[in-house]
Amino acid sequence: MLSQLRGAPLVAAITSVCSAGFLLFGYDQGVMSGVVISPSWLAAMGHPSFLEIGTITALYDVGAVAGAILAAFTGDQLGRKRTLLLGALLVGVGGLAMGCAAARGTFMAARVVVGVGIGLTTSVTPVYQSEISAHAQRGWQVCCQLTTMLVGLLMAYCINYGFFFHPGEAQWRFPLIFQCVFAAYILAATPFLPDTPRWLMRRYGEDPGRGLAVLARLRGKSEDDREVQKEMAEILGALQAESKAQGSWGDLFRSNGVSAHKRFYLAVAIQFMQQLSGINIVTYYAPTLFRTALDMNQENALLLGCFTQLWYVLASFVTWYTIDRIGRRKLLVSMALGMGLVLIGEALATASGTRTGAITAVVFLFLFEAFFSWGWMACVWIYPPEILPLKIRAKGSALAAAADFIGNWIVVEVTPVGIAKMGWAFYLIWAAFNVANAGIVWLFYPETGGLKLEAIDDVFTKEIEAHAPEGTSVLRRLQWARVRVAAEAVEKSKQGASSQQSEERGLLEDGAIDSEPELA
């Protein structure tokens, strides 16, 4: 039974439901691309115009923004687990209603409901995951969610391609209803899993034992284990340090002794900046590039679209290895610069107007997706719950997700006009945005990888000198001082972990401790 799990199996079970939430996100992003070209769907919806189709599609983003804002309330009041359950329920109901819709009004309402559900799940699952994971594994476990999002996107493309050869109502009804399978898994499994120890300790401050019991289960140790007790003390210490904050909306814009407002601005900005990378420009224009520049028919363009998504999934596995070893900052900066260079190449290749240039543009498309996956996919979703203090983590992460959806809506709105008016030169605008993103991250974003969530609070409470140390370069002087403090904290954490491993190996060799301690 799931309720009896401990240690790594319990963390894996929670990771699986969080990942299923993001799989729904990816699936819903991709499924409509096949639905809106189905003759049967067009007839059922009364043959909507191009503008009306765009509106029907965009209702998903409207719902997602509303859902993300709703998660800012439910994440604290209901908890991480029950917010995920609410989101999955709405996606399941909305998906079933879309698949069974006989009129445009019903379909549009259901589209909004699905969007609200996705907004809830994508806002809360990174917080849920980050609060139950050990700091050394937190990055790659959140990467699992983003990889499954791409799996959902690939699944939607493949199902659309498969049903392309089966005209009729099943061509669009089945793909829409199929997402209910994943919503059902979340609804079936999540009730047997615990909420996060951090939320429990905050919610039931007078009884920290409830959070302690879950923490011990997650670490696979007894409640009186030294490491478990230390981690509980750190969580309670962080809550005490944030005692000035009540977790209200106003606290998003106040320091409260931990620079909470500045951390909130960083969280919102990084998710909006993700959309400025141009990822949706590339994916939006890909089918057009396949059909026009490579002279492909619709069937082959859809098939190549499936291969681009498969490549996207495969590339994402690299981040599982790099995100905790290299860190968030280095990946964000280097991959933003890489995407900027690729977009310049994409513009030049497209501008050539030759078949060789078109093939080169497709290669650049694959390369861009790899760079985005390695830097600006998982890192962007894990950064808000890491950088935000506990009392505003749910609200701040939810609003950061809302900023992502708003950015996505803006980009989707300007892309058709931009491509029509500017053609290949439109890519250069997004190349410039990527260079700007790299500079902003380098200047203002502290490293969070390798630090416990409570240790990140220390980065913002530590006293710092008014002036940079002597010998600091001019470029380093331009950086926010907290970036340097975080880098020092990460280095100290690595040295501490290395010393602890050496000490444990020595004790094992001396027989002072058991190699396989018994779990309570």
BELLINKA-V287105 format. One record per residue. N is the residue number from 1. RES is the residue in three letters. SS is DSSP state (helix for helix, strand for strand, loop for the rest). PSI is psi in whole degrees, 0 to 359 (NA if undefined). OMEGA is omega as a letter, one per 40 degrees, with the letter a starting at -180 (* if undefined). Layout:
BEGIN
N_RES_SS_PSI_OMEGA ; N_RES_SS_PSI_OMEGA
END
This chain:
BEGIN
1_MET_loop_143_a ; 2_LEU_helix_328_a ; 3_SER_helix_347_a ; 4_GLN_helix_359_a ; 5_LEU_loop_151_i ; 6_ARG_loop_158_i ; 7_GLY_helix_220_a ; 8_ALA_helix_319_i ; 9_PRO_helix_324_i ; 10_LEU_helix_315_i ; 11_VAL_helix_320_i ; 12_ALA_helix_321_i ; 13_ALA_helix_317_i ; 14_ILE_helix_320_i ; 15_THR_helix_324_a ; 16_SER_helix_320_i ; 17_VAL_helix_326_i ; 18_CYS_helix_319_i ; 19_SER_helix_324_i ; 20_ALA_helix_326_i ; 21_GLY_helix_319_i ; 22_PHE_helix_333_i ; 23_LEU_helix_320_i ; 24_LEU_helix_321_i ; 25_PHE_helix_311_a ; 26_GLY_helix_318_a ; 27_TYR_helix_316_a ; 28_ASP_helix_331_i ; 29_GLN_helix_326_a ; 30_GLY_helix_334_a ; 31_VAL_helix_326_a ; 32_MET_helix_339_a ; 33_SER_helix_329_i ; 34_GLY_helix_330_a ; 35_VAL_helix_315_a ; 36_VAL_loop_349_i ; 37_ILE_loop_3_i ; 38_SER_loop_123_i ; 39_PRO_helix_323_a ; 40_SER_helix_317_i ; 41_TRP_helix_317_i ; 42_LEU_helix_320_i ; 43_ALA_helix_318_a ; 44_ALA_helix_328_a ; 45_MET_loop_7_i ; 46_GLY_loop_30_i ; 47_HIS_loop_66_a ; 48_PRO_loop_153_i ; 49_SER_loop_172_i ; 50_PHE_helix_318_i ; 51_LEU_helix_320_a ; 52_GLU_helix_324_i ; 53_ILE_helix_317_i ; 54_GLY_helix_321_i ; 55_THR_helix_316_i ; 56_ILE_helix_317_i ; 57_THR_helix_317_a ; 58_ALA_helix_340_i ; 59_LEU_helix_332_i ; 60_TYR_helix_315_a ; 61_ASP_helix_323_i ; 62_VAL_helix_313_i ; 63_GLY_helix_322_a ; 64_ALA_helix_319_i ; 65_VAL_helix_315_i ; 66_ALA_helix_319_i ; 67_GLY_helix_321_i ; 68_ALA_helix_319_i ; 69_ILE_helix_320_i ; 70_LEU_helix_322_i ; 71_ALA_helix_334_i ; 72_ALA_helix_333_i ; 73_PHE_helix_309_a ; 74_THR_helix_331_a ; 75_GLY_helix_325_i ; 76_ASP_helix_319_a ; 77_GLN_helix_312_a ; 78_LEU_loop_336_a ; 79_GLY_loop_170_a ; 80_ARG_helix_317_a ; 81_LYS_helix_311_a ; 82_ARG_helix_332_i ; 83_THR_helix_320_i ; 84_LEU_helix_318_i ; 85_LEU_helix_318_i ; 86_LEU_helix_317_i ; 87_GLY_helix_316_i ; 88_ALA_helix_322_i ; 89_LEU_helix_316_i ; 90_LEU_helix_321_i ; 91_VAL_helix_318_i ; 92_GLY_helix_314_i ; 93_VAL_helix_315_a ; 94_GLY_helix_320_i ; 95_GLY_helix_318_i ; 96_LEU_helix_319_a ; 97_ALA_helix_321_i ; 98_MET_helix_316_a ; 99_GLY_helix_336_a ; 100_CYS_helix_0_a ; 101_ALA_loop_140_i ; 102_ALA_loop_356_a ; 103_ALA_loop_158_a ; 104_ARG_helix_319_a ; 105_GLY_helix_316_i ; 106_THR_helix_317_a ; 107_PHE_helix_317_a ; 108_MET_helix_318_i ; 109_ALA_helix_317_i ; 110_ALA_helix_325_i ; 111_ARG_helix_320_i ; 112_VAL_helix_317_a ; 113_VAL_helix_316_i ; 114_VAL_helix_317_i ; 115_GLY_helix_317_i ; 116_VAL_helix_316_i ; 117_GLY_helix_317_i ; 118_ILE_helix_321_i ; 119_GLY_helix_320_i ; 120_LEU_helix_311_a ; 121_THR_helix_316_a ; 122_THR_helix_337_i ; 123_SER_helix_324_a ; 124_VAL_helix_332_a ; 125_THR_helix_321_i ; 126_PRO_helix_325_i ; 127_VAL_helix_313_i ; 128_TYR_helix_311_a ; 129_GLN_helix_313_a ; 130_SER_helix_331_a ; 131_GLU_helix_348_i ; 132_ILE_helix_348_a ; 133_SER_loop_146_i ; 134_ALA_loop_148_a ; 135_HIS_loop_330_a ; 136_ALA_loop_338_a ; 137_GLN_loop_0_a ; 138_ARG_helix_318_a ; 139_GLY_helix_307_a ; 140_TRP_helix_334_i ; 141_GLN_helix_326_i ; 142_VAL_helix_327_i ; 143_CYS_helix_328_i ; 144_CYS_helix_319_a ; 145_GLN_helix_317_a ; 146_LEU_helix_327_i ; 147_THR_helix_318_i ; 148_THR_helix_332_i ; 149_MET_helix_317_i ; 150_LEU_helix_326_i ; 151_VAL_helix_319_i ; 152_GLY_helix_319_i ; 153_LEU_helix_315_i ; 154_LEU_helix_318_i ; 155_MET_helix_318_i ; 156_ALA_helix_317_i ; 157_TYR_helix_316_a ; 158_CYS_helix_320_i ; 159_ILE_helix_319_i ; 160_ASN_helix_318_i ; 161_TYR_helix_318_a ; 162_GLY_helix_319_a ; 163_PHE_helix_355_i ; 164_PHE_loop_330_a ; 165_PHE_loop_6_a ; 166_HIS_loop_77_a ; 167_PRO_loop_151_a ; 168_GLY_loop_180_a ; 169_GLU_loop_328_i ; 170_ALA_helix_338_a ; 171_GLN_helix_328_i ; 172_TRP_helix_336_a ; 173_ARG_helix_316_a ; 174_PHE_helix_311_i ; 175_PRO_helix_324_a ; 176_LEU_helix_321_a ; 177_ILE_helix_333_a ; 178_PHE_helix_330_a ; 179_GLN_loop_340_i ; 180_CYS_helix_337_i ; 181_VAL_helix_316_a ; 182_PHE_helix_324_i ; 183_ALA_helix_322_i ; 184_ALA_helix_323_i ; 185_TYR_helix_315_i ; 186_ILE_helix_316_a ; 187_LEU_helix_329_a ; 188_ALA_helix_323_a ; 189_ALA_helix_320_a ; 190_THR_helix_323_a ; 191_PRO_helix_336_a ; 192_PHE_helix_1_a ; 193_LEU_loop_151_a ; 194_PRO_loop_160_i ; 195_ASP_loop_179_a ; 196_THR_loop_146_i ; 197_PRO_helix_329_a ; 198_ARG_helix_318_i ; 199_TRP_helix_320_a ; 200_LEU_helix_318_a ; 201_MET_helix_327_i ; 202_ARG_helix_317_a ; 203_ARG_helix_318_a ; 204_TYR_loop_62_a ; 205_GLY_loop_329_a ; 206_GLU_loop_348_a ; 207_ASP_loop_72_a ; 208_PRO_loop_350_a ; 209_GLY_helix_331_i ; 210_ARG_helix_316_i ; 211_GLY_helix_324_i ; 212_LEU_helix_319_a ; 213_ALA_helix_318_i ; 214_VAL_helix_320_i ; 215_LEU_helix_317_i ; 216_ALA_helix_319_i ; 217_ARG_helix_317_a ; 218_LEU_helix_323_a ; 219_ARG_helix_353_i ; 220_GLY_loop_33_a ; 221_LYS_loop_174_i ; 222_SER_loop_162_a ; 223_GLU_loop_334_i ; 224_ASP_loop_9_i ; 225_ASP_loop_143_a ; 226_ARG_helix_316_a ; 227_GLU_helix_322_i ; 228_VAL_helix_315_i ; 229_GLN_helix_322_i ; 230_LYS_helix_317_a ; 231_GLU_helix_322_i ; 232_MET_helix_318_i ; 233_ALA_helix_323_i ; 234_GLU_helix_320_i ; 235_ILE_helix_314_i ; 236_LEU_helix_324_i ; 237_GLY_helix_320_i ; 238_ALA_helix_320_i ; 239_LEU_helix_323_i ; 240_GLN_helix_320_i ; 241_ALA_helix_331_i ; 242_GLU_loop_20_a ; 243_SER_loop_336_i ; 244_LYS_loop_337_a ; 245_ALA_loop_142_i ; 246_GLN_loop_356_a ; 247_GLY_loop_21_a ; 248_SER_loop_173_i ; 249_TRP_helix_324_i ; 250_GLY_helix_332_a ; 251_ASP_helix_342_i ; 252_LEU_helix_338_a ; 253_PHE_helix_18_i ; 254_ARG_loop_152_a ; 255_SER_loop_313_a ; 256_ASN_loop_31_i ; 257_GLY_loop_357_a ; 258_VAL_loop_20_a ; 259_SER_loop_40_a ; 260_ALA_helix_320_a ; 261_HIS_helix_318_i ; 262_LYS_helix_324_i ; 263_ARG_helix_325_i ; 264_PHE_helix_317_i ; 265_TYR_helix_321_i ; 266_LEU_helix_318_a ; 267_ALA_helix_313_a ; 268_VAL_helix_316_a ; 269_ALA_helix_321_a ; 270_ILE_helix_326_i ; 271_GLN_helix_326_i ; 272_PHE_helix_322_i ; 273_MET_helix_332_i ; 274_GLN_helix_319_a ; 275_GLN_helix_336_i ; 276_LEU_loop_354_i ; 277_SER_loop_337_a ; 278_GLY_loop_10_a ; 279_ILE_helix_321_a ; 280_ASN_helix_340_i ; 281_ILE_helix_313_a ; 282_VAL_helix_312_a ; 283_THR_helix_326_i ; 284_TYR_helix_317_a ; 285_TYR_helix_349_a ; 286_ALA_helix_309_a ; 287_PRO_helix_322_i ; 288_THR_helix_319_i ; 289_LEU_helix_318_a ; 290_PHE_helix_318_a ; 291_ARG_helix_319_a ; 292_THR_helix_301_a ; 293_ALA_helix_324_a ; 294_LEU_loop_2_i ; 295_ASP_loop_44_i ; 296_MET_loop_151_i ; 297_ASN_loop_174_a ; 298_GLN_helix_322_a ; 299_GLU_helix_311_a ; 300_ASN_helix_327_i ; 301_ALA_helix_319_i ; 302_LEU_helix_319_a ; 303_LEU_helix_315_i ; 304_LEU_helix_327_i ; 305_GLY_helix_323_i ; 306_CYS_helix_320_a ; 307_PHE_helix_324_i ; 308_THR_helix_321_i ; 309_GLN_helix_325_i ; 310_LEU_helix_317_i ; 311_TRP_helix_319_i ; 312_TYR_helix_313_i ; 313_VAL_helix_311_a ; 314_LEU_helix_319_a ; 315_ALA_helix_328_a ; 316_SER_helix_336_a ; 317_PHE_helix_335_i ; 318_VAL_helix_322_a ; 319_THR_helix_334_i ; 320_TRP_helix_324_a ; 321_TYR_helix_322_a ; 322_THR_helix_331_a ; 323_ILE_helix_324_i ; 324_ASP_helix_340_a ; 325_ARG_helix_319_a ; 326_ILE_loop_324_a ; 327_GLY_loop_165_a ; 328_ARG_helix_314_a ; 329_ARG_helix_310_a ; 330_LYS_helix_320_i ; 331_LEU_helix_316_a ; 332_LEU_helix_314_a ; 333_VAL_helix_309_a ; 334_SER_helix_320_a ; 335_MET_helix_331_i ; 336_ALA_helix_317_i ; 337_LEU_helix_320_i ; 338_GLY_helix_317_i ; 339_MET_helix_324_i ; 340_GLY_helix_316_i ; 341_LEU_helix_320_i ; 342_VAL_helix_319_a ; 343_LEU_helix_327_i ; 344_ILE_helix_315_i ; 345_GLY_helix_320_i ; 346_GLU_helix_317_a ; 347_ALA_helix_314_a ; 348_LEU_helix_320_a ; 349_ALA_helix_318_i ; 350_THR_helix_323_a ; 351_ALA_helix_336_a ; 352_SER_helix_330_i ; 353_GLY_loop_11_a ; 354_THR_loop_163_i ; 355_ARG_helix_322_i ; 356_THR_helix_317_i ; 357_GLY_helix_321_i ; 358_ALA_helix_318_i ; 359_ILE_helix_319_i ; 360_THR_helix_320_i ; 361_ALA_helix_322_i ; 362_VAL_helix_319_i ; 363_VAL_helix_317_i ; 364_PHE_helix_326_i ; 365_LEU_helix_314_i ; 366_PHE_helix_319_a ; 367_LEU_helix_320_i ; 368_PHE_helix_316_i ; 369_GLU_helix_324_i ; 370_ALA_helix_312_i ; 371_PHE_helix_318_i ; 372_PHE_helix_315_a ; 373_SER_helix_320_a ; 374_TRP_helix_338_a ; 375_GLY_helix_309_a ; 376_TRP_helix_17_i ; 377_MET_helix_284_a ; 378_ALA_helix_319_a ; 379_CYS_helix_323_a ; 380_VAL_helix_326_a ; 381_TRP_helix_334_i ; 382_ILE_helix_336_a ; 383_TYR_helix_314_a ; 384_PRO_helix_308_i ; 385_PRO_helix_339_i ; 386_GLU_helix_314_a ; 387_ILE_helix_335_a ; 388_LEU_loop_140_i ; 389_PRO_loop_159_a ; 390_LEU_helix_316_a ; 391_LYS_helix_340_i ; 392_ILE_helix_13_a ; 393_ARG_helix_315_a ; 394_ALA_helix_312_a ; 395_LYS_helix_313_a ; 396_GLY_helix_317_i ; 397_SER_helix_322_i ; 398_ALA_helix_316_i ; 399_LEU_helix_329_i ; 400_ALA_helix_319_i ; 401_ALA_helix_322_i ; 402_ALA_helix_321_i ; 403_ALA_helix_324_i ; 404_ASP_helix_314_a ; 405_PHE_helix_321_i ; 406_ILE_helix_317_i ; 407_GLY_helix_320_i ; 408_ASN_helix_318_i ; 409_TRP_helix_318_i ; 410_ILE_helix_314_a ; 411_VAL_helix_317_i ; 412_VAL_helix_325_i ; 413_GLU_helix_319_a ; 414_VAL_helix_341_a ; 415_THR_helix_309_a ; 416_PRO_helix_318_i ; 417_VAL_helix_317_a ; 418_GLY_helix_316_i ; 419_ILE_helix_321_a ; 420_ALA_helix_322_a ; 421_LYS_helix_323_a ; 422_MET_helix_340_a ; 423_GLY_helix_226_a ; 424_TRP_helix_332_a ; 425_ALA_helix_341_i ; 426_PHE_helix_329_i ; 427_TYR_helix_328_a ; 428_LEU_helix_329_i ; 429_ILE_helix_316_a ; 430_TRP_helix_333_i ; 431_ALA_helix_318_i ; 432_ALA_helix_320_i ; 433_PHE_helix_320_a ; 434_ASN_helix_319_i ; 435_VAL_helix_318_i ; 436_ALA_helix_318_i ; 437_ASN_helix_315_a ; 438_ALA_helix_316_a ; 439_GLY_helix_319_a ; 440_ILE_helix_316_i ; 441_VAL_helix_316_a ; 442_TRP_helix_323_a ; 443_LEU_helix_321_a ; 444_PHE_helix_348_a ; 445_TYR_loop_111_i ; 446_PRO_loop_151_i ; 447_GLU_loop_138_i ; 448_THR_loop_343_a ; 449_GLY_loop_139_i ; 450_GLY_loop_357_i ; 451_LEU_loop_143_i ; 452_LYS_loop_153_a ; 453_LEU_helix_323_a ; 454_GLU_helix_331_i ; 455_ALA_helix_334_i ; 456_ILE_helix_327_i ; 457_ASP_helix_321_a ; 458_ASP_helix_329_i ; 459_VAL_helix_327_a ; 460_PHE_helix_356_i ; 461_THR_helix_346_a ; 462_LYS_loop_137_i ; 463_GLU_loop_136_i ; 464_ILE_loop_154_i ; 465_GLU_loop_149_a ; 466_ALA_loop_331_a ; 467_HIS_loop_151_i ; 468_ALA_loop_150_i ; 469_PRO_loop_154_i ; 470_GLU_loop_145_a ; 471_GLY_loop_354_i ; 472_THR_loop_133_a ; 473_SER_loop_163_i ; 474_VAL_helix_318_i ; 475_LEU_helix_318_i ; 476_ARG_helix_328_i ; 477_ARG_helix_334_i ; 478_LEU_helix_339_a ; 479_GLN_loop_150_i ; 480_TRP_loop_135_a ; 481_ALA_helix_331_a ; 482_ARG_helix_337_i ; 483_VAL_helix_317_i ; 484_ARG_helix_319_i ; 485_VAL_helix_317_i ; 486_ALA_helix_319_i ; 487_ALA_helix_319_i ; 488_GLU_helix_321_i ; 489_ALA_helix_320_i ; 490_VAL_helix_316_i ; 491_GLU_helix_319_i ; 492_LYS_helix_321_i ; 493_SER_helix_319_i ; 494_LYS_helix_317_i ; 495_GLN_helix_321_i ; 496_GLY_helix_319_i ; 497_ALA_helix_320_i ; 498_SER_helix_319_i ; 499_SER_helix_319_a ; 500_GLN_helix_319_i ; 501_GLN_helix_320_i ; 502_SER_helix_319_i ; 503_GLU_helix_318_i ; 504_GLU_helix_321_i ; 505_ARG_helix_320_i ; 506_GLY_helix_319_i ; 507_LEU_helix_323_i ; 508_LEU_helix_317_a ; 509_GLU_helix_326_i ; 510_ASP_helix_352_a ; 511_GLY_loop_17_a ; 512_ALA_loop_335_i ; 513_ILE_loop_156_i ; 514_ASP_loop_141_i ; 515_SER_loop_336_i ; 516_GLU_loop_81_a ; 517_PRO_loop_145_a ; 518_GLU_loop_137_i ; 519_LEU_loop_139_i ; 520_ALA_loop_NA_*
END
